[in-house]
């Protein structure tokens, strides 16, 4: 199977969660015998923080304008089994139009579903979705499950919407030796986002204030000058993916904070959860609907919705935290690796290949199969 992906980023993990996910998924697809071509617009902010320039398992096309790359994309699509357009791809609408001229299965993968739906509800433009919504795609994949899938169907016209959750590449994220500069009683990795700032203050900053003898480490970009730092909070502006295992393995406990839009719809496991667990780090997370479908609270993960609960997690014994981390790692390796997701993607694509929008016998988008929901 040959896949062509039109995405936001795979060459730079700066300020986005797409790149790490795609690297693992592309590696897993290649290991399963598939061919992947990835198109990424070469923008200055990613170019300045590019942490991958060559992918052994993926043909990367970096381009500066759609006009420059359109013919190359058409050639790749001519031999493709499926083409995937992602959320926040800057040329999503041009890519979608090009898909209409190819025989490839048309797929949209929303890695930002709650943000997409939030913008839609508020009347904000969603630049990567056209006037026809998602009705022209044979399959819509979502990074979040639950009610998001219904809304993709009812509000954006997705004929078939299925979850394809985040994952981890265990060849990259695994236990390693700790590093002194990352040593923390509680750590947190996350790009600054206004809609999770209240939770970051509640579960990270306030515990730091109340435990001044303990060390807290935060890594992530775009934090504003007025961020309420505490003297015992140490900051790493950008942490390249190859440093994530050392960061997690230097943490007595690491925090996950979910963006408000994602927490609101639920079934929204961040890739960071799987990465930290694969590295053997004990995890503290805020709560959201569906969390228990991925980790068992108090057995594989700790959950906090208040400063008091975060402090109670910090006060757990080292033995408790080690056992928690051991069970979480076992769960991730059994269910949430990139290879698991690659197998799920294979099954979804193969299932849709015989139920395409505009089936050859029907002759157009308006003649969609009534069997579109068979998966």
N, C-alpha and C positions, 0 to 999 in steps of 0.2 A: 504494500500500500504506500502511495506517495501522498504526503500532506503538504499543503502550502499554507503558511500562516502569515496574516497581515496583522502585526501586533504593535503594542506601545514600545516595548523594550525587551531585549534579551542581553544586550551588550553591557548595560549599566544598571546596577541595582540602586543607584542613588535616588532616594525619594519615591521609590515605587516598589511594590511587592510582586510585580509581574515577572521580572527577569529571573529571579531565583526559581520560581515555579516552572517557567518554561525551560530553563536549563536542565532541571531534573527530568521533566517530562520528555524532552527531546532525547536525552540520553537513554531513557527507558524505551522509547519508541524505536530508536536505532538498534538497541540491543535485541529487540523483538523482530528485527529485520525490515523495519520500515524506513522510508526516505523522507526527510523533512527539509523544506526550504522556508526560511523565515525572512520576511521583509520588515525592516525597521527604518523609519525616517531618522536621518542623522541630524539631531538637533544639538545646539551648543551646550545646554546644561547636562545632557547625558555624555556628550563627547568629552567634556571637561572632567567627568568622573567615570570614565569607562574602565571597568575592571575585567572585561573579556574582549579580546580582539579577534580571536579565532576559536571556532567550535569544531572539534574533530568529528562530531556526529550530526552536525546541522550545517546546511549551506546558508550562510548569512548574507543577505543583500542589504547593505547600508546605502541609503540614497538621500539626496538633498531635496528632490521635488518629484511629485508623481509623474510629471511629464517625462522626466529623465528615466524612470524605471518602468513605465507602463508596458513597453514592449517586452522587457525581460519577464515581467509578471505574467504576461499573456503566454509566453513560451513555457514557463513553469506550469501554468494552469492547464496547458494543452495535454499534459501527460499525468495530471493529478487525479487521484481518487477522490480527495476531498479538499476543500479550501475553508480555512477558518479565519474569520474576521473577529477581532477582539474589541472590547470596550476600550475607549481612550486611544484607539488607533487614530492618528491624525488624518489618515486618508481612507477612513472606513467607508465612506459613501462612494468614493471612486472605486475602491476595491470591490464593493458590492455590485456596482454596475458592470465591472469587468467579469465578475463571476457569472453574470447572466449570459455571457458569450461562450462559456466553457461547459464541458460536460461534467465537471466536478460536482460532487455533493456540496451543497451550500450550507455552511455552519456558522452560527454566531456564538461566541463564547464571552459572556459577560462576567468578567472577573471583579466587577464593581456593582453588582446588581442592586444593593440597597441604595447606593448613591444615584444610580440611574433612575430608580423608582422615586426617590426623594425629589430629584430635579423635575421629573415628569409631574409629580403631584403639585409642586410649587410653581409650575409654569415656566421653569427655566429651560433654555434650549439644551438638548442633548446632542452634541455635535456628531456623534458617531452612529446615530440612528436617524434614518430618513423619514420622509412624510408617510410612507407606508408602514412604519413601525418595523416589526420583525417578521411580517407575514411572508416575505419573499424567501425566507430561509427554510431549508428542509429540516433543520434541527437547531434548537437553541439550547446551549449549555449555560449553567449558572454556577457561580462560585458558592452561592448560598442556596439552601433548600427551603423546606417549609412553605410558608405562605408566598414567598417570592415567586415560586413557580406558577402559582395561580395568577398572580398579578402580571407576569410576563405574557401569559395567554390572554387574559381579559383586557389588559390595558395596552399591550403592544402587539397583540395579534399573533404571538408565537403559536405555531400549530402543534409543535411538540417541544416541551421544555423539560429538561432533565438536569439534575445536579452533577457537576464534576468538581468535587471539593479540592482544596489544596492538598499538598502532599509534601514528602521529604525524600531527598536522595540520601540514603544511608551511607553511600560511599563518600559523601561530602560532610554530612552531619553525623558525627559519632563521638564517643568519649575520647578526649585528648587531655594532655597535661594542662593544669591551670597556669595562668599567666598573672604575675603579681599586679601589673597595672590594671587588670580587669577585676581583681579580687573584690567581691562584694557580698554583704549580707543579703542585700536585695538588689537585683539588677533589672533593667528595663530597656528593650530595644523598640524604638518606634519613631517614625517621622512625626513632627509636630502636627496636630490637627485640633482645631478649636473645639470640635464637637466631642473630643474625649479629654479635654484639658481638666474638666472638673473631676473626672475619675482618676486621672494621673495625680492630681493634687491630693485627693482623698486616700488613694491606696499607695502612693509612693512618697510624695513630698511631705505630707503630714506625718507619716510614720518616721521619716528621716528627722523631722523636727523633734519628735517625741523620743527618739532613740539616738541622741547626739553622739554616743560612743560607737555607734555602728556605721559601717561604710555602705554607701549607696552609689551605684554607677548607672548612668543613663547614656544611651547611644542613639543618635538619630539626627537628622538634618532639619533645618528650617525653624529652629526654636527662636522666638523673638527676644529682643534685648530685655524686655520686662518680665521674662519668665521668673517665677519665684524660687530661685535657687536657695539651697540651704548649704551651710559650710561643709557638711559631710556628704554632699552629693557631688560626684565627680562626673565630668561630661566628656564624651567622645563624639565629635561632630559627625563623622562618617565612619562606619565600620564595614569594611569590605566583606563580602560573603565568606571568604576563606578564613576570616577572623571570628566568625560567629561561633564555631565550636569552642574555641578557647575562651570566648566571652562567657558562654553558657557554663562551661565546665569550671569556671572560676567563681561561679555564683553559688552561694549556699541556697538561695531561692531566687527564681526569676519570675517577673510579673508579665502578664498579658492583659492589655487593656483594649477593649473593642470599641470601634467607632460607633457613635450613637445610632446612626442609620442602620448599621449591621446588627447591633444588639436588639434593635427594635423589631426586626423581622425574624431573628433567630436562625438557628442552623447555619452558623457563620464561623466555622473554625479557621482562625488565622493560620497561615503557613508557619508562623513563628511558634505556635503551640507544638506542631509536629516536629519542627527543627529542635526546639529545646528538649522535648521528650527523647528524641533520637540521640541527643548528646548526653542523656543521663542527668539532666538538670531537674530538680524539683520545681514544680510550676504552681504559681498562685494566679488565678484568673478572676476577672469580674464575671458575673453571671449573665446568662442569656438563654432564651428558650432553645432547647435541643442540645445543650452542652453535654448532657448525660449520654447522648447517642455516640459521642466520640471518646469521652473519658468518664470514668466513674468518680464522682465527687467523694472526697475524703479517703479514697482508696488509691486513685491514680492521679488526682489533681486536687488542690485546695481552692476553695471559692470564697471570695470576699466581696461584700457590697458596702462595707463601712471601714473606717480607719481602725476601729476596735478589732474587727475580724482580720484585717491585714496584720495588725500587731500580734494577734494570737497565732497567726501562721508563722510569723518571725520567731515566736517563742517556742515553736515546736522543737523537739529534740533532734539532734543530728541523725540518730537511728531512724526516727519516724520519717524524716525527709528522704533519707537514702532508700528506704523501702518504698515510699511513694514514687520516687523517681524510677526505681527498678521496674515497678509494675507498669508505669506509663510508657517506658521504653519498649517493654514487651508488647504492649497494645499497639503502639505505632508500627513496629516492625511487622506485626501480624496483619495490619489492616490499612495503613495510611502511607505507604511508600509510593514513590513515583511509578514503580512498576505496577502496583495495584491500580493506580489511576490510568496508566497506559492500557492495561487490560480492559478497564471499564470503557475507555474511549474507543478501543477496537470494537467492543461489543455494541456500543451505541452507533457507531458509524456503519457497521455491517448490518445492523437492524434497520437503519434508515435507508440504506442503499436501494432497497426494493420498494420503498414507499416515498419516493421523491415528490416534492412540490412540483406541479407541472409535469406529471409523468409523461413519458414519450407518447403514450397512446392518447393522452388528453390534450397535449399541445400548448400549455400555457399556464401562467401563474394562477389564473382564475379557475383552473380545473384541478384543484388539489384533491388528492385521494381522501376519501372518508375514513380510510384505515390509518390516518396519520398518527393516531394516538395508541398504536398497538404496543409500544414499548412499556 
